Amino acid sequence: MSDIIKNRYEFVILFDVLNGNPNGDPDAGNMPRIDPETGYGIVTDVCLKRKIRDYVDIVKSGDVKYKIYVKSGTTLDVNRKWAYESCKVEPPRNNKGEVTAEEPSKEEFKRLTSFMCYNFYDIRTFGAVMTLKYNCGQVRGPVQLGFARSIDVITQQEVGITSVTYANEGEKSSKMGRKQIVPYALYRVEGYVSANLAKKTGFSEQDLELLWEAIINMFEHDRSAARGNMSTRELIVFKHQSEFGNCPAYKLFDTIVIKRKDENKPPRSFNDYDVIIDKTAIPPGVEMIRMI
C-alpha cells in the first residue's frame, strides 16, 4: 500500500476533432452529440473512458495487473467467475443449483472485491458495479470525468458519399451513403482524482502515471475515417499537497480560459485559440503541471 497516491488531483483536457465525428448519438442518426439549447458539442465521459481503457489494453497487454474489465467482446460475468475460481469461493446458488447475485460471506466478499481491483486497471481507476451473477460488489473509483463540451458552437454536417461498386449481383446503380462530421471543434473536459478513494481500490502512483499517458495518447491508436483527425492538445494537472485538497476544484478550473483569437471567422485549427492560465489565481498548496 506504500505506493498508493497521497495527493488529490484535478485536471483539464483539451482535445480537438477535424472533419470527423467525435461521439455519435445513436438516437439522432449517429450525428455528433450536441446540446440542443446552446449548439455546443458534447462528448460523453463513457466515450473518453473507452479510449483510455483501449490504450491501456494495448500497451499493457499480458500484464496481469492491467487487465480491462469493460472490454469489447468480453462477457463481464466471465471475469467475475474467474475471481470466484481464483479466490476459491463457492458462489451462492438457488434451489435449482443456478448461480445467483446474492453475496457470499463478508470475508469472501471482501476478498473477491479486492481481487477484482488488483487485477483490473479500469476497476481500480473508474470503479465498477459487479452485483449481478457471481457478485463481486460495487467499487467507487478514484478517477472521474465529466462530459466534454466544445469551446464554441459546432456545426453538424452530413456529407453525401457514393460507392463505385455494387453490393449485389444484378444491381445497376451505385449506392448513396452519408458521413456525419464536425468540420472543426475544440473540446474541454474536467476530471478528478481522489486520494481518499484510491486507498479503497489500490490506485497507485504507477496507475496515475499510466492514466496521464493514456489521456495524452488516447486518440493515437483509435484512428478511423469516421472520427477524422482527433488529438489531445493539452493536459493541465493540478496537484494538491494534501489528500483532501487545498482548495475547491472550481477555483482551479476557473484559472484556465480558452479564447478564440479572431471572433470574426470560424475556428479551423488549435492555433486559432489562446489557452490562458492565470497562475496568480492558483491558491497556495496547489501545483500546476502542464503535461503537454
C-alpha positions as CSV (number, residue, x, y, z in Angstrom):
1,M,0.0,0.0,0.0
2,S,3.0,2.3,0.2
3,D,2.7,3.4,-3.4
4,I,-1.0,4.4,-3.2
5,I,-1.4,8.0,-4.3
6,K,-1.3,10.5,-1.4
7,N,-2.4,13.7,-3.2
8,R,-5.7,14.9,-4.6
9,Y,-5.7,16.0,-8.3
10,E,-7.9,17.9,-10.7
11,F,-7.1,18.1,-14.4
12,V,-8.3,19.7,-17.6
13,I,-8.1,18.0,-21.0
14,L,-8.3,19.9,-24.3
15,F,-8.8,17.8,-27.4
16,D,-10.0,18.6,-30.9
17,V,-11.5,17.0,-34.0
18,L,-11.0,17.9,-37.6
19,N,-13.5,16.6,-40.2
20,G,-14.8,13.8,-38.0
21,N,-17.4,12.6,-35.6
22,P,-16.0,12.5,-32.1
23,N,-19.0,10.9,-30.4
24,G,-22.1,10.0,-32.5
25,D,-25.6,10.0,-30.9
26,P,-27.4,6.7,-31.8
27,D,-30.7,8.4,-31.0
28,A,-30.1,11.1,-33.6
29,G,-28.9,9.0,-36.6
30,N,-25.3,9.0,-35.2
31,M,-24.9,12.7,-35.7
32,P,-22.3,14.4,-33.5
33,R,-23.7,14.9,-30.0
34,I,-24.9,18.5,-29.3
35,D,-26.6,20.5,-26.6
36,P,-29.9,21.4,-28.4
37,E,-30.4,24.6,-26.3
38,T,-26.9,26.1,-27.0
39,G,-25.5,24.4,-30.0
40,Y,-22.3,23.4,-28.2
41,G,-20.9,20.0,-28.9
42,I,-20.8,17.2,-26.3
43,V,-18.6,14.1,-25.9
44,T,-19.7,11.7,-23.1
45,D,-17.4,10.6,-20.2
46,V,-18.1,7.0,-21.3
47,C,-16.6,7.7,-24.7
48,L,-13.4,9.0,-23.2
49,K,-13.1,6.2,-20.7
50,R,-13.5,3.7,-23.5
51,K,-10.4,5.3,-25.3
52,I,-8.4,5.2,-22.1
53,R,-9.3,1.6,-21.5
54,D,-8.4,0.6,-25.0
55,Y,-5.0,2.4,-24.8
56,V,-4.1,0.6,-21.5
57,D,-5.3,-2.7,-23.0
58,I,-2.9,-2.2,-25.9
59,V,0.3,-1.1,-24.0
60,K,-0.2,-3.4,-21.0
61,S,-1.3,-6.5,-22.9
62,G,-0.3,-9.6,-21.0
63,D,0.4,-7.7,-17.7
64,V,-1.8,-9.4,-15.0
65,K,-2.4,-6.2,-13.0
66,Y,-3.6,-4.3,-16.0
67,K,-6.5,-6.3,-17.4
68,I,-9.5,-4.4,-18.6
69,Y,-12.9,-5.4,-17.2
70,V,-15.2,-3.5,-19.6
71,K,-13.7,-4.7,-22.8
72,S,-15.2,-5.1,-26.3
73,G,-16.2,-8.7,-27.0
74,T,-15.8,-9.9,-23.4
75,T,-18.7,-11.1,-21.2
76,L,-18.5,-9.5,-17.8
77,D,-19.6,-12.5,-15.8
78,V,-16.6,-14.4,-17.2
79,N,-14.3,-12.1,-15.3
80,R,-16.3,-12.3,-12.1
81,K,-16.4,-16.1,-12.4
82,W,-12.6,-16.1,-12.7
83,A,-12.5,-14.2,-9.4
84,Y,-14.6,-16.8,-7.7
85,E,-12.4,-19.6,-9.0
86,S,-9.1,-17.9,-8.2
87,C,-10.3,-17.0,-4.7
88,K,-11.7,-20.5,-4.2
89,V,-15.2,-19.1,-3.3
90,E,-18.3,-21.2,-3.9
91,P,-20.9,-18.9,-5.5
92,P,-24.4,-18.8,-3.8
93,R,-27.0,-20.9,-5.7
94,N,-30.8,-21.2,-5.7
95,N,-32.7,-24.4,-5.1
96,K,-32.3,-25.2,-8.8
97,G,-28.5,-25.1,-8.5
98,E,-28.2,-21.8,-10.5
99,V,-25.7,-19.1,-9.5
100,T,-27.4,-16.1,-8.1
101,A,-26.5,-12.5,-7.4
102,E,-26.5,-13.0,-3.6
103,E,-23.4,-12.0,-1.6
104,P,-21.2,-14.8,-0.2
105,S,-19.8,-14.4,3.3
106,K,-18.5,-11.0,4.3
107,E,-14.9,-12.2,4.4
108,E,-15.2,-13.9,1.0
109,F,-17.0,-10.9,-0.5
110,K,-14.2,-8.6,0.6
111,R,-11.6,-10.9,-0.9
112,L,-13.4,-11.0,-4.2
113,T,-13.7,-7.3,-4.5
114,S,-10.0,-6.9,-3.7
115,F,-9.1,-9.4,-6.3
116,M,-11.0,-7.5,-9.0
117,C,-9.4,-4.2,-8.0
118,Y,-5.9,-5.8,-8.0
119,N,-6.2,-7.4,-11.5
120,F,-8.3,-4.9,-13.4
121,Y,-6.9,-1.4,-14.1
122,D,-10.3,0.1,-15.1
123,I,-12.0,-1.1,-11.9
124,R,-9.4,0.4,-9.5
125,T,-9.4,3.6,-11.7
126,F,-13.0,4.2,-12.6
127,G,-14.8,1.8,-10.4
128,A,-17.5,-0.8,-11.4
129,V,-20.8,-2.3,-10.5
130,M,-20.3,-6.1,-10.2
131,T,-23.5,-7.1,-8.4
132,L,-25.0,-9.5,-11.0
133,K,-24.4,-13.2,-11.2
134,Y,-21.0,-14.0,-9.5
135,N,-21.5,-10.9,-7.3
136,C,-18.1,-9.2,-6.6
137,G,-19.6,-6.0,-5.1
138,Q,-19.6,-2.4,-6.1
139,V,-16.5,-0.2,-6.3
140,R,-16.4,3.6,-6.5
141,G,-13.3,4.6,-8.5
142,P,-11.0,7.5,-7.6
143,V,-10.9,8.9,-11.1
144,Q,-13.9,10.6,-12.5
145,L,-14.5,12.6,-15.7
146,G,-17.3,14.9,-16.7
147,F,-18.8,15.4,-20.2
148,A,-16.6,17.2,-22.6
149,R,-18.1,20.4,-24.1
150,S,-16.9,22.3,-27.1
151,I,-15.4,25.8,-26.7
152,D,-17.6,27.2,-29.5
153,V,-20.9,26.3,-31.1
154,I,-20.3,23.4,-33.5
155,T,-21.7,22.8,-37.0
156,Q,-23.1,19.3,-37.7
157,Q,-22.7,18.3,-41.3
158,E,-23.9,15.3,-43.3
159,V,-21.6,14.6,-46.2
160,G,-23.0,12.6,-49.1
161,I,-20.9,9.7,-50.4
162,T,-21.2,7.2,-53.3
163,S,-19.9,3.8,-54.0
164,V,-18.3,2.7,-57.3
165,T,-19.1,-0.9,-56.6
166,Y,-22.4,-2.8,-56.3
167,A,-23.4,-4.8,-53.2
168,N,-25.3,-7.4,-55.1
169,E,-25.2,-9.0,-58.5
170,G,-27.7,-7.5,-60.9
171,E,-27.7,-4.0,-59.4
172,K,-27.5,-1.2,-61.9
173,S,-26.9,1.9,-59.8
174,S,-24.3,2.9,-57.2
175,K,-25.3,3.2,-53.6
176,M,-25.5,6.6,-51.8
177,G,-24.4,7.0,-48.2
178,R,-23.8,9.6,-45.5
179,K,-21.0,10.6,-43.2
180,Q,-21.6,12.8,-40.2
181,I,-18.8,15.2,-39.3
182,V,-17.8,18.3,-37.4
183,P,-15.5,20.5,-39.6
184,Y,-13.5,21.5,-36.5
185,A,-14.1,21.7,-32.8
186,L,-12.0,22.1,-29.7
187,Y,-13.4,20.4,-26.6
188,R,-12.7,20.8,-22.9
189,V,-13.3,18.2,-20.2
190,E,-12.6,18.3,-16.5
191,G,-11.6,15.4,-14.3
192,Y,-10.9,14.5,-10.7
193,V,-8.6,12.1,-8.8
194,S,-9.4,11.3,-5.2
195,A,-6.6,10.0,-3.0
196,N,-9.2,9.0,-0.4
197,L,-10.9,6.7,-2.8
198,A,-7.6,5.4,-4.1
199,K,-6.9,3.8,-0.8
200,K,-10.0,1.7,-1.2
201,T,-9.2,0.4,-4.7
202,G,-5.4,0.3,-4.6
203,F,-4.9,3.1,-7.2
204,S,-1.1,3.7,-7.2
205,E,1.4,6.3,-8.4
206,Q,2.2,3.9,-11.3
207,D,-1.5,3.7,-12.2
208,L,-1.7,7.5,-12.1
209,E,1.3,7.9,-14.5
210,L,-0.4,5.4,-16.8
211,L,-3.6,7.5,-16.7
212,W,-1.7,10.6,-17.8
213,E,0.0,8.6,-20.6
214,A,-3.3,7.2,-21.7
215,I,-5.0,10.6,-21.8
216,I,-2.2,12.1,-23.9
217,N,-2.2,9.2,-26.3
218,M,-5.9,8.1,-26.2
219,F,-6.6,9.1,-29.8
220,E,-3.3,7.8,-31.3
221,H,-4.4,4.2,-31.5
222,D,-8.1,4.9,-32.2
223,R,-7.9,6.3,-35.8
224,S,-10.7,5.7,-38.2
225,A,-12.2,7.5,-41.2
226,A,-15.4,8.2,-39.2
227,R,-13.6,10.0,-36.4
228,G,-11.4,12.2,-38.6
229,N,-8.3,13.7,-37.0
230,M,-8.6,13.8,-33.2
231,S,-5.8,14.8,-30.9
232,T,-5.2,15.6,-27.2
233,R,-3.9,19.2,-27.2
234,E,-3.5,20.0,-23.6
235,L,-3.4,18.1,-20.3
236,I,-3.2,20.5,-17.4
237,V,-2.9,18.9,-13.9
238,F,-3.5,20.5,-10.5
239,K,-1.7,18.6,-7.7
240,H,-2.8,19.3,-4.1
241,Q,-0.3,19.0,-1.3
242,S,-2.8,17.1,0.8
243,E,-5.0,14.0,0.5
244,F,-8.2,16.0,0.8
245,G,-7.2,19.1,-1.2
246,N,-6.2,22.6,-0.5
247,C,-9.0,24.5,-2.3
248,P,-12.3,23.8,-4.2
249,A,-11.9,22.4,-7.7
250,Y,-13.8,25.2,-9.4
251,K,-11.2,27.8,-8.3
252,L,-8.6,25.8,-10.2
253,F,-10.8,25.2,-13.3
254,D,-11.6,28.9,-13.4
255,T,-7.9,29.8,-13.8
256,I,-8.0,28.3,-17.3
257,V,-9.6,30.3,-20.1
258,I,-9.7,29.4,-23.8
259,K,-10.3,32.3,-26.2
260,R,-10.6,32.4,-29.9
261,K,-8.0,34.7,-31.5
262,D,-10.3,36.0,-34.2
263,E,-14.0,36.1,-33.3
264,N,-14.9,37.1,-36.9
265,K,-14.0,33.7,-38.5
266,P,-14.9,30.1,-37.6
267,P,-12.1,28.1,-36.0
268,R,-10.4,25.5,-38.1
269,S,-7.3,24.6,-36.0
270,F,-6.0,24.6,-32.5
271,N,-3.8,27.6,-33.5
272,D,-7.0,29.6,-33.7
273,Y,-7.2,29.6,-29.9
274,D,-5.2,31.0,-27.0
275,V,-5.0,28.9,-23.8
276,I,-4.6,31.4,-20.9
277,I,-3.7,30.2,-17.4
278,D,-3.9,32.7,-14.6
279,K,-1.1,31.3,-12.4
280,T,-1.5,34.1,-9.8
281,A,-5.0,32.8,-9.0
282,I,-3.8,29.3,-8.1
283,P,-4.0,29.1,-4.3
284,P,-1.1,28.1,-2.1
285,G,-0.7,24.4,-1.6
286,V,-1.6,23.5,-5.3
287,E,1.0,22.9,-8.0
288,M,0.0,23.3,-11.7
289,I,1.7,20.9,-14.1
290,R,1.3,21.3,-17.9
291,M,1.7,17.8,-19.2
292,I,1.7,18.8,-22.9
